[in-house]
Amino acid sequence: MILLLPVIALLAGTALLGARRLHRRSIRRAESNLRTIFDTAPIGNAVLDDGDRVVVANPALARIVGFTPEELRGRTLAELVHPEDLPRLSGAIAALRAGERRGLETEIRCLHATGQPVPAAVHAAALRDTDGGRSRVLVQVLDITERKRVEAHLQHMADHDPLTGLLNRRRFEQELERHVAHVRRYGPEGAVLVVDVDRFKQVNDAYGHTAGDRVIASVARVLHRRLRSTDTVARIGGDEFAVLLPKADRAEAEIVARRLVEAVRAQADPGDGERTHVTISVGATVLDERSELSAEAAVVDADLAMYDAKDSGGDGFAFFEADVHARSRSRARTTWRDRIVDALAHDRFALVAQPVVDATSGVVVQHELLLRLTGSHGDLIPPAAFLSIAERDGLIVAIDSWVARRAIGLLAELERSGTATPLEVNVSGRSLADTDLLAAIAGELRRTGVDPRNLVFEIPETAAVADIQLARAFAQQVRALGCRFAIDDFGAGLGSLYYLKHLPFDMLKLDGELVEQCSRTVADRLVIESAVNVAHGLGAVAIAEQVGDAETHALLTGLGVDLIQGHHIAMPQPLAVAFGELSPEAV
């Protein structure tokens, strides 16, 4: 036994030596694998020492900043990061080393070898040394140039009118609010003009919407050419424009208004072989120190003056006079606001329903509920007459809540009668952040026990893009209740498909203007076809609005649109007509 001990010891030593060699090979293999992962990663990788110098960098990072990996070695953050972003990044990395934060995720501008900034998303984490310290930091860099380009493109399209390229109403109001705040602080400065095309409806009726679009575009070009780069011009309605002259007094605003009228008068626009002579009416107001001064009040004042110019025969301009116009402005605003408040208090709103049919079979699949205000003689007033005032005066959320409650009550009635059908309900962008609305919807669904899948909430594309995070949260909450979510008026403000991946939607409703033009315009057909493909690829349904004739119906069916609605199918109908006999509460 004693003789065997040296042999056993020798064998044990040999086994231990073999295990150590195997362990070292495993370590080398792991290091090689990690190095391969580091070098071949599609995003930039670098390890920094405690002086924020590059110890090692991979080819992906080298491509982002225009150096070779060897040239990057030894360079400091100060050489690779934009000076304005360097303090923020250096401070965050120092906090990583100190253990004050576990990770880092931010956006900066890297500096390319040519000196050009490169937008980048940066992730970083501290690496533990053998003694447990954190002197080294792993930094991962992703070039987001394309994402920034797309975001800028989306923002531009969200802020601009697609027909004219001018700012849209929402962006104009933002610019005007900023200027009004400046006036309140520093004193009177600037003027606002409202421009309206004279007899525009006659142009549309005589030559069609295509000629009307050409008229609008031609007037926009005149305004853009005749105004300074420091002025702000926007299309705020169908044939209405607004201008902010930030430095003008009354005399200068009068000169500008006169020149715009003369410039448009001198230009003729063709309309299907004819010459359509276009004129405009301009209303103007100066921005002073009135206590009630606001962006809204300034536009209303200029609008009232514009109607004075129209009443004088058009092709001219007029100024807002406080002693003449103030009473009519207040009376018009107060009258509509009072009517809305009264309608909410005494249930004087009404709903009508427009059928939505299967594009192939023509079978009614669901209905869209549309809001009306009951007039003093029992007539139904369309929302265009009062919704803008409801939004400005903070009443739109209450209206949306009324519509949602009434829709759920109607669904309950239809389910009891065995004729349940999905109902689409429009929601204003102002209501997306209102938690009370969602709570009210949830409460009504529980109380009635209706199938939430039969309730579809839709918001306009422009509202979704204006605050996509808020829109996404609203969509997620609606779907969590079991309801469905739709994007309405797609193509009205953006004409881009990129943002759709950020919204969980069940239905994509193509804008009516896009649909109306598709039989004549190749571009519109291509947009529709692309939107349909994206919707189907994401498991959603594509719906076309404002289908006006059989030719458009057939074309849309060929492009793969699932559902259609419009005057070609059916006009909006009273609920009793659309759904048969209903209880008074449901109607």
C-alpha positions as CSV (number, residue, x, y, z in Angstrom):
1,M,0.0,0.0,0.0
2,I,2.9,2.3,0.9
3,L,4.4,1.6,-2.5
4,L,1.2,2.7,-4.2
5,L,1.1,6.2,-2.7
6,P,3.8,7.7,-5.0
7,V,1.9,6.3,-8.0
8,I,-1.4,7.7,-6.8
9,A,0.2,11.1,-6.1
10,L,1.7,11.1,-9.6
11,L,-1.6,10.2,-11.2
12,A,-3.3,12.9,-9.2
13,G,-0.8,15.5,-10.2
14,T,-1.1,14.5,-13.8
15,A,-4.9,14.7,-13.6
16,L,-4.6,18.2,-11.9
17,L,-2.2,19.4,-14.5
18,G,-4.5,18.2,-17.2
19,A,-7.5,19.9,-15.6
20,R,-5.5,23.1,-15.4
21,R,-4.5,22.9,-19.1
22,L,-8.2,22.2,-20.0
23,H,-9.3,25.2,-17.9
24,R,-6.7,27.4,-19.6
25,R,-7.9,26.2,-23.0
26,S,-11.5,26.9,-22.0
27,I,-10.5,30.4,-20.9
28,R,-8.7,31.0,-24.2
29,R,-11.6,29.6,-26.2
30,A,-14.1,31.9,-24.2
31,E,-11.8,34.9,-24.7
32,S,-11.6,34.1,-28.4
33,N,-15.3,33.8,-28.7
34,L,-15.8,37.0,-26.8
35,R,-13.3,38.8,-29.0
36,T,-15.1,37.4,-32.2
37,I,-18.4,38.7,-30.8
38,F,-16.8,42.1,-30.0
39,D,-15.2,42.5,-33.4
40,T,-18.1,41.3,-35.5
41,A,-20.9,43.0,-33.6
42,P,-23.0,45.2,-35.9
43,I,-23.0,48.1,-33.4
44,G,-19.9,50.0,-32.3
45,N,-18.1,48.7,-29.3
46,A,-15.2,50.2,-27.3
47,V,-13.6,49.7,-23.9
48,L,-12.5,52.9,-22.1
49,D,-9.8,53.0,-19.4
50,D,-10.0,55.2,-16.3
51,G,-8.9,58.2,-18.3
52,D,-11.7,57.8,-20.8
53,R,-9.2,56.7,-23.5
54,V,-10.1,53.9,-26.0
55,V,-8.3,50.7,-25.1
56,V,-9.8,48.7,-27.9
57,A,-12.5,49.3,-30.5
58,N,-14.3,47.2,-33.1
59,P,-14.7,47.8,-36.8
60,A,-18.4,48.9,-36.5
61,L,-17.4,51.8,-34.3
62,A,-14.5,52.6,-36.6
63,R,-17.0,52.9,-39.5
64,I,-19.3,55.2,-37.5
65,V,-16.5,57.7,-36.7
66,G,-14.4,57.3,-39.8
67,F,-11.2,55.9,-38.2
68,T,-9.7,52.4,-38.2
69,P,-9.8,50.4,-35.0
70,E,-6.0,51.0,-34.7
71,E,-6.4,54.8,-35.1
72,L,-9.1,54.8,-32.4
73,R,-6.8,53.2,-29.8
74,G,-5.6,55.8,-27.3
75,R,-8.1,58.5,-28.4
76,T,-10.2,60.2,-25.7
77,L,-13.9,60.9,-25.5
78,A,-13.1,64.5,-26.1
79,E,-11.8,63.6,-29.5
80,L,-14.9,61.5,-30.4
81,V,-17.8,63.3,-28.9
82,H,-19.4,66.7,-29.8
83,P,-18.3,69.3,-27.2
84,E,-21.8,70.1,-26.3
85,D,-22.6,66.5,-25.4
86,L,-19.2,65.6,-23.8
87,P,-19.9,66.9,-20.2
88,R,-23.1,65.0,-19.9
89,L,-21.6,61.7,-21.2
90,S,-18.4,62.1,-19.1
91,G,-20.4,62.7,-16.0
92,A,-22.6,59.7,-16.6
93,I,-19.6,57.4,-17.2
94,A,-17.9,58.7,-14.0
95,A,-21.1,57.8,-12.1
96,L,-20.9,54.3,-13.6
97,R,-17.4,53.9,-12.3
98,A,-18.4,55.1,-8.9
99,G,-21.2,52.6,-8.7
100,E,-23.8,55.5,-8.5
101,R,-25.7,54.1,-11.5
102,R,-25.9,50.6,-13.0
103,G,-26.2,51.4,-16.6
104,L,-26.2,54.3,-19.1
105,E,-28.5,54.8,-22.1
106,T,-28.5,58.2,-23.9
107,E,-28.2,59.9,-27.2
108,I,-25.3,62.0,-28.2
109,R,-23.5,63.3,-31.3
110,C,-20.2,61.5,-32.2
111,L,-17.6,63.4,-34.2
112,H,-16.7,61.9,-37.5
113,A,-13.1,62.1,-38.7
114,T,-14.3,64.7,-41.2
115,G,-15.6,66.8,-38.2
116,Q,-19.2,66.2,-39.1
117,P,-21.5,65.2,-36.2
118,V,-23.1,61.7,-36.2
119,P,-26.2,61.2,-34.1
120,A,-25.8,58.1,-32.0
121,A,-27.5,56.1,-29.3
122,V,-25.1,55.1,-26.5
123,H,-25.3,52.3,-24.0
124,A,-22.6,51.8,-21.4
125,A,-21.8,49.6,-18.5
126,A,-18.9,49.4,-16.0
127,L,-16.6,46.3,-16.2
128,R,-15.3,44.8,-13.0
129,D,-11.6,44.4,-12.5
130,T,-10.0,41.4,-10.8
131,D,-9.9,43.4,-7.6
132,G,-13.6,44.3,-7.9
133,G,-13.0,47.9,-9.1
134,R,-14.7,49.5,-12.1
135,S,-12.0,51.4,-13.9
136,R,-13.0,50.2,-17.3
137,V,-16.2,50.9,-19.1
138,L,-17.8,49.1,-22.1
139,V,-19.4,51.6,-24.5
140,Q,-21.8,50.5,-27.3
141,V,-22.7,53.0,-30.0
142,L,-25.5,52.8,-32.6
143,D,-25.6,55.1,-35.6
144,I,-29.1,56.6,-35.6
145,T,-28.7,58.9,-38.5
146,E,-31.5,57.2,-40.5
147,R,-33.8,57.2,-37.6
148,K,-33.2,60.9,-37.0
149,R,-33.8,61.6,-40.6
150,V,-37.1,59.7,-40.5
151,E,-38.2,61.4,-37.3
152,A,-37.4,64.8,-38.8
153,H,-39.4,63.9,-41.9
154,L,-42.3,62.8,-39.8
155,Q,-42.1,66.0,-37.8
156,H,-42.0,68.1,-40.9
157,M,-45.1,66.3,-42.3
158,A,-46.9,66.5,-39.0
159,D,-46.3,70.3,-39.0
160,H,-47.1,71.0,-42.7
161,D,-50.0,70.9,-45.0
162,P,-49.5,68.2,-47.6
163,L,-51.0,70.1,-50.5
164,T,-49.3,73.4,-50.2
165,G,-46.2,72.6,-48.1
166,L,-47.1,75.5,-45.7
167,L,-47.4,75.1,-42.0
168,N,-50.7,73.6,-40.8
169,R,-53.1,75.1,-38.3
170,R,-51.7,73.3,-35.3
171,R,-48.2,74.4,-35.9
172,F,-49.3,78.0,-36.8
173,E,-51.1,78.2,-33.5
174,Q,-48.0,77.1,-31.6
175,E,-45.9,79.8,-33.4
176,L,-48.5,82.4,-32.7
177,E,-48.8,81.4,-29.0
178,R,-45.0,81.9,-28.6
179,H,-45.3,85.3,-30.2
180,V,-48.2,86.3,-28.1
181,A,-46.2,85.4,-24.9
182,H,-43.4,87.6,-26.3
183,V,-45.9,90.5,-26.7
184,R,-47.3,90.1,-23.2
185,R,-43.7,90.3,-21.8
186,Y,-42.1,92.9,-24.0
187,G,-45.0,95.0,-25.4
188,P,-47.0,95.3,-28.7
189,E,-45.4,94.0,-31.8
190,G,-46.6,92.2,-34.9
191,A,-49.8,91.5,-36.8
192,V,-51.9,88.6,-37.9
193,L,-53.6,88.2,-41.3
194,V,-56.3,85.8,-42.3
195,V,-56.6,85.2,-46.0
196,D,-59.6,83.5,-47.7
197,V,-60.0,82.6,-51.4
198,D,-63.1,84.4,-52.8
199,R,-65.8,82.3,-54.3
200,F,-63.8,79.1,-53.9
201,K,-66.9,76.9,-53.8
202,Q,-67.8,78.1,-57.3
203,V,-64.4,77.0,-58.6
204,N,-64.8,73.6,-57.1
205,D,-68.4,73.2,-58.5
206,A,-67.4,74.5,-61.9
207,Y,-64.1,72.7,-62.5
208,G,-63.9,70.0,-59.8
209,H,-61.7,69.4,-56.8
210,T,-58.5,69.0,-58.8
211,A,-58.8,72.5,-60.2
212,G,-59.7,73.7,-56.6
213,D,-56.5,72.1,-55.3
214,R,-54.5,73.9,-58.0
215,V,-56.1,77.2,-57.0
216,I,-55.1,76.6,-53.3
217,A,-51.6,75.6,-54.3
218,S,-51.2,78.7,-56.5
219,V,-52.4,81.1,-53.8
220,A,-50.0,79.4,-51.4
221,R,-47.1,80.0,-53.8
222,V,-48.0,83.7,-54.0
223,L,-48.1,84.1,-50.3
224,H,-44.9,82.3,-49.8
225,R,-43.1,84.3,-52.5
226,R,-44.4,87.7,-51.3
227,L,-43.7,87.2,-47.6
228,R,-40.3,87.4,-45.8
229,S,-38.5,84.4,-44.4
230,T,-39.1,85.8,-40.9
231,D,-42.9,85.8,-41.5
232,T,-45.0,82.7,-40.7
233,V,-47.6,81.5,-43.2
234,A,-49.9,78.5,-42.9
235,R,-52.9,76.9,-44.4
236,I,-55.4,76.7,-41.6
237,G,-58.5,75.5,-43.5
238,G,-59.8,74.4,-46.8
239,D,-59.4,77.7,-48.6
240,E,-58.1,79.8,-45.6
241,F,-54.6,80.9,-44.8
242,A,-53.1,82.7,-41.8
243,V,-50.0,84.9,-41.7
244,L,-48.0,86.1,-38.7
245,L,-45.9,89.3,-39.3
246,P,-43.8,89.3,-36.1
247,K,-42.4,92.9,-36.5
248,A,-45.2,94.7,-38.3
249,D,-47.2,97.6,-37.1
250,R,-50.6,98.6,-38.5
251,A,-49.1,100.6,-41.4
252,E,-46.7,97.8,-42.5
253,A,-49.5,95.2,-42.1
254,E,-51.7,97.3,-44.4
255,I,-48.9,97.4,-47.0
256,V,-48.4,93.6,-46.9
257,A,-52.2,92.9,-47.1
258,R,-52.6,95.2,-50.1
259,R,-49.6,93.6,-51.9
260,L,-50.9,90.1,-51.3
261,V,-54.4,91.0,-52.7
262,E,-52.8,92.6,-55.8
263,A,-50.4,89.7,-56.3
264,V,-53.1,87.1,-56.2
265,R,-55.4,89.2,-58.5
266,A,-52.6,89.4,-61.1
267,Q,-52.2,85.6,-61.2
268,A,-54.7,83.4,-63.1
269,D,-54.9,79.7,-62.5
270,P,-56.0,77.2,-65.2
271,G,-59.1,75.1,-64.5
272,D,-59.7,72.3,-67.0
273,G,-58.9,74.5,-70.1
274,E,-60.5,77.7,-68.7
275,R,-58.9,80.6,-66.9
276,T,-60.1,80.9,-63.4
277,H,-59.4,84.4,-62.1
278,V,-58.6,84.1,-58.4
279,T,-59.0,86.9,-55.8
280,I,-58.6,86.9,-52.0
281,S,-60.1,88.7,-49.0
282,V,-57.7,89.6,-46.2
283,G,-58.5,90.5,-42.6
284,A,-55.8,91.9,-40.3
285,T,-55.3,92.7,-36.7
286,V,-52.3,94.1,-34.8
287,L,-51.1,92.4,-31.6
288,D,-51.5,94.9,-28.7
289,E,-51.5,94.7,-24.9
290,R,-55.2,93.8,-24.4
291,S,-55.8,91.7,-21.3
292,E,-57.7,89.1,-23.3
293,L,-55.0,88.8,-25.9
294,S,-54.4,85.2,-27.0
295,A,-53.5,83.4,-30.1
296,E,-57.1,82.3,-30.6
297,A,-58.4,85.8,-30.1
298,A,-55.9,87.2,-32.6
299,V,-57.1,84.7,-35.3
300,V,-60.7,85.4,-34.5
301,D,-60.2,89.1,-34.8
302,A,-58.5,88.8,-38.1
303,D,-61.2,86.4,-39.3
304,L,-63.9,88.9,-38.4
305,A,-62.1,91.6,-40.4
306,M,-61.7,89.2,-43.3
307,Y,-65.5,88.8,-43.4
308,D,-65.8,92.5,-43.6
309,A,-63.6,92.4,-46.7
310,K,-65.7,89.7,-48.2
311,D,-68.9,91.6,-47.4
312,S,-67.5,94.6,-49.3
313,G,-67.2,92.4,-52.5
314,G,-63.9,90.6,-51.8
315,D,-60.6,91.2,-53.6
316,G,-59.6,93.5,-50.8
317,F,-58.6,93.8,-47.1
318,A,-60.0,95.2,-43.8
319,F,-58.7,95.8,-40.3
320,F,-60.1,94.6,-37.0
321,E,-61.5,97.6,-35.1
322,A,-62.0,96.8,-31.4
323,D,-65.0,99.0,-30.9
324,V,-66.8,97.6,-34.0
325,H,-65.9,93.9,-33.8
326,A,-65.4,93.1,-30.2
327,R,-69.1,92.7,-29.4
328,S,-69.8,90.4,-32.4
329,R,-66.7,88.3,-31.6
330,S,-67.9,87.8,-28.0
331,R,-71.5,87.2,-29.0
332,A,-70.6,84.6,-31.7
333,R,-68.2,82.7,-29.4
334,T,-70.5,82.8,-26.3
335,T,-73.5,81.7,-28.4
336,W,-71.9,78.6,-29.6
337,R,-70.3,77.8,-26.2
338,D,-73.7,78.2,-24.5
339,R,-75.3,75.9,-27.1
340,I,-72.7,73.2,-26.5
341,V,-73.0,73.5,-22.7
342,D,-76.8,73.4,-23.0
343,A,-76.6,70.3,-25.3
344,L,-74.5,68.5,-22.8
345,A,-76.8,69.4,-19.9
346,H,-80.1,68.6,-21.6
347,D,-79.0,65.8,-24.0
348,R,-79.4,67.8,-27.2
349,F,-76.7,66.0,-29.0
350,A,-77.6,63.2,-31.4
351,L,-75.9,60.4,-33.2
352,V,-76.3,59.2,-36.7
353,A,-74.8,55.9,-38.1
354,Q,-73.1,55.3,-41.5
355,P,-72.8,51.7,-42.6
356,V,-69.4,50.2,-43.3
357,V,-69.6,47.3,-45.8
358,D,-67.4,44.4,-46.9
359,A,-65.7,45.7,-50.1
360,T,-66.3,42.4,-52.0
361,S,-69.7,41.2,-50.8
362,G,-71.4,44.6,-49.9
363,V,-72.6,43.1,-46.6
364,V,-72.8,45.6,-43.7
365,V,-70.1,44.7,-41.3
366,Q,-70.2,47.6,-38.8
367,H,-71.3,51.3,-38.4
368,E,-69.5,54.5,-37.7
369,L,-71.3,56.8,-35.2
370,L,-71.2,60.5,-36.2
371,L,-72.1,63.4,-33.9
372,R,-74.7,66.0,-34.5
373,L,-76.0,69.0,-32.5
374,T,-79.8,69.3,-32.5
375,G,-80.8,72.8,-33.6
376,S,-83.7,74.9,-32.3
377,H,-85.9,73.7,-35.1
378,G,-85.0,70.1,-34.8
379,D,-82.4,70.3,-37.6
380,L,-79.1,68.4,-37.1
381,I,-76.0,70.6,-37.2
382,P,-72.8,68.9,-38.4
383,P,-69.7,68.9,-36.1
384,A,-67.7,71.3,-38.3
385,A,-69.8,74.1,-37.0
386,F,-69.1,73.6,-33.3
387,L,-66.2,71.1,-32.6
388,S,-63.4,73.7,-32.9
389,I,-65.1,75.9,-30.3
390,A,-65.6,72.8,-28.1
391,E,-61.9,72.0,-28.3
392,R,-60.8,75.6,-27.6
393,D,-63.1,75.9,-24.6
394,G,-62.2,72.5,-23.1
395,L,-65.6,70.9,-23.7
396,I,-64.5,68.3,-26.2
397,V,-63.7,65.7,-23.5
398,A,-67.2,65.9,-22.1
399,I,-68.6,65.5,-25.6
400,D,-66.4,62.4,-26.2
401,S,-67.6,61.0,-22.9
402,W,-71.2,61.5,-23.9
403,V,-70.6,59.8,-27.3
404,A,-68.9,56.8,-25.7
405,R,-71.6,56.3,-23.1
406,R,-74.3,56.6,-25.7
407,A,-72.5,54.1,-28.0
408,I,-72.2,51.6,-25.2
409,G,-75.9,52.0,-24.4
410,L,-76.8,51.5,-28.0
411,L,-74.6,48.3,-28.1
412,A,-76.5,47.0,-25.1
413,E,-79.8,47.6,-26.8
414,L,-78.7,45.9,-30.0
415,E,-77.4,42.9,-28.1
416,R,-80.7,42.6,-26.3
417,S,-82.5,42.6,-29.7
418,G,-80.0,40.1,-31.1
419,T,-78.7,42.5,-33.8
420,A,-75.4,43.5,-32.3
421,T,-73.0,45.1,-34.7
422,P,-69.6,46.8,-34.1
423,L,-69.7,50.5,-33.7
424,E,-66.9,53.0,-34.4
425,V,-66.6,56.0,-32.1
426,N,-64.4,59.0,-32.8
427,V,-62.2,60.4,-30.1
428,S,-60.5,63.8,-30.1
429,G,-56.8,64.2,-29.6
430,R,-57.5,66.3,-26.5
431,S,-59.2,63.3,-24.8
432,L,-56.2,60.9,-25.1
433,A,-54.8,62.0,-21.8
434,D,-58.1,62.1,-19.9
435,T,-58.1,59.2,-17.4
436,D,-61.7,59.9,-16.5
437,L,-62.8,59.1,-20.0
438,L,-61.2,55.7,-19.9
439,A,-62.6,55.1,-16.4
440,A,-66.1,56.0,-17.6
441,I,-65.8,53.6,-20.5
442,A,-64.6,50.8,-18.3
443,G,-67.5,51.5,-15.9
444,E,-70.1,51.5,-18.6
445,L,-68.8,48.3,-20.1
446,R,-69.0,46.5,-16.7
447,R,-72.4,47.9,-16.0
448,T,-73.9,46.9,-19.3
449,G,-71.9,43.7,-19.9
450,V,-71.7,44.4,-23.7
451,D,-69.1,42.6,-25.8
452,P,-66.2,45.2,-25.8
453,R,-65.0,43.8,-29.2
454,N,-68.0,45.5,-30.7
455,L,-66.7,48.9,-29.7
456,V,-64.0,50.6,-31.9
457,F,-62.3,53.8,-30.8
458,E,-60.7,55.8,-33.5
459,I,-58.4,58.8,-33.4
460,P,-57.2,60.9,-36.3
461,E,-53.7,60.3,-37.7
462,T,-52.7,63.9,-37.0
463,A,-53.5,63.5,-33.3
464,A,-51.6,60.2,-33.1
465,V,-48.5,61.7,-34.7
466,A,-48.7,64.9,-32.6
467,D,-48.0,62.8,-29.5
468,I,-47.3,59.2,-30.4
469,Q,-46.5,58.1,-26.9
470,L,-49.8,59.4,-25.6
471,A,-51.6,57.8,-28.6
472,R,-49.9,54.5,-28.0
473,A,-50.8,54.5,-24.3
474,F,-54.5,55.3,-25.1
475,A,-54.5,52.5,-27.7
476,Q,-53.0,50.0,-25.3
477,Q,-55.6,50.9,-22.5
478,V,-58.5,50.7,-24.9
479,R,-57.4,47.3,-26.1
480,A,-56.8,46.2,-22.5
481,L,-60.5,46.8,-22.0
482,G,-61.2,44.4,-24.8
483,C,-62.2,47.1,-27.3
484,R,-60.5,47.7,-30.7
485,F,-58.5,50.7,-31.9
486,A,-58.5,52.4,-35.3
487,I,-56.3,55.1,-36.9
488,D,-58.6,57.5,-38.7
489,D,-57.9,59.8,-41.7
490,F,-54.7,58.0,-42.6
491,G,-52.8,60.0,-45.3
492,A,-54.4,63.4,-44.2
493,G,-51.3,64.7,-42.5
494,L,-48.3,62.4,-43.1
495,G,-48.5,60.1,-46.0
496,S,-45.8,58.0,-44.2
497,L,-46.1,54.4,-43.0
498,Y,-43.1,54.5,-40.6
499,Y,-44.9,55.4,-37.4
500,L,-47.5,52.7,-37.8
501,K,-45.2,50.2,-36.2
502,H,-45.3,52.2,-33.0
503,L,-49.1,52.0,-32.6
504,P,-51.1,48.8,-31.8
505,F,-54.1,49.3,-34.1
506,D,-56.8,47.0,-35.4
507,M,-58.1,49.1,-38.2
508,L,-56.5,51.6,-40.6
509,K,-59.0,54.1,-42.1
510,L,-57.8,55.8,-45.3
511,D,-58.5,59.5,-45.5
512,G,-61.3,60.6,-47.7
513,E,-59.2,62.9,-49.8
514,L,-56.9,60.1,-50.6
515,V,-59.8,57.9,-51.6
516,E,-61.5,60.5,-53.7
517,Q,-58.4,61.1,-55.8
518,C,-57.2,57.5,-56.2
519,S,-59.0,56.8,-59.5
520,R,-57.2,59.8,-61.1
521,T,-53.9,59.9,-59.3
522,V,-51.3,57.1,-59.4
523,A,-49.5,58.4,-56.3
524,D,-52.7,58.1,-54.2
525,R,-53.2,54.5,-55.5
526,L,-49.6,53.6,-54.5
527,V,-50.1,55.1,-51.0
528,I,-53.3,53.2,-50.6
529,E,-51.8,49.9,-51.8
530,S,-48.8,50.4,-49.4
531,A,-51.1,51.2,-46.5
532,V,-53.2,48.2,-47.2
533,N,-50.1,45.9,-47.3
534,V,-48.8,47.3,-44.0
535,A,-52.3,46.9,-42.3
536,H,-52.6,43.4,-43.5
537,G,-49.0,42.5,-42.5
538,L,-49.8,43.8,-39.0
539,G,-53.0,41.8,-38.8
540,A,-55.3,44.9,-39.2
541,V,-58.2,45.7,-41.4
542,A,-58.0,48.5,-44.1
543,I,-61.1,50.7,-44.5
544,A,-61.7,53.4,-47.1
545,E,-63.8,56.4,-46.3
546,Q,-65.8,58.7,-48.6
547,V,-66.2,56.3,-51.5
548,G,-68.3,58.2,-53.9
549,D,-68.8,56.0,-57.0
550,A,-68.7,52.5,-58.3
551,E,-65.4,53.0,-60.2
552,T,-63.6,54.0,-56.9
553,H,-65.3,51.1,-55.2
554,A,-64.0,48.6,-57.7
555,L,-60.5,50.1,-57.7
556,L,-60.3,49.9,-53.9
557,T,-61.4,46.3,-53.9
558,G,-58.7,45.5,-56.4
559,L,-56.1,47.2,-54.2
560,G,-57.1,44.9,-51.3
561,V,-59.2,47.3,-49.2
562,D,-61.3,45.2,-46.8
563,L,-64.2,47.6,-45.9
564,I,-65.6,50.7,-47.4
565,Q,-68.0,53.5,-46.5
566,G,-69.3,56.6,-48.2
567,H,-72.2,58.2,-50.0
568,H,-71.9,55.5,-52.8
569,I,-72.8,52.9,-50.1
570,A,-75.2,54.9,-47.8
571,M,-75.6,58.3,-46.3
572,P,-75.4,58.7,-42.5
573,Q,-78.8,57.6,-41.1
574,P,-80.7,58.2,-37.9
575,L,-80.2,55.4,-35.5
576,A,-83.9,54.3,-35.8
577,V,-83.4,53.9,-39.5
578,A,-80.0,52.2,-39.3
579,F,-81.0,49.7,-36.6
580,G,-84.8,49.5,-36.7
581,E,-87.0,50.1,-33.7
582,L,-85.0,51.1,-30.6
583,S,-85.8,52.3,-27.1
584,P,-85.9,56.1,-26.7
585,E,-82.8,55.8,-24.5
586,A,-80.8,54.2,-27.3
587,V,-81.9,56.8,-29.9
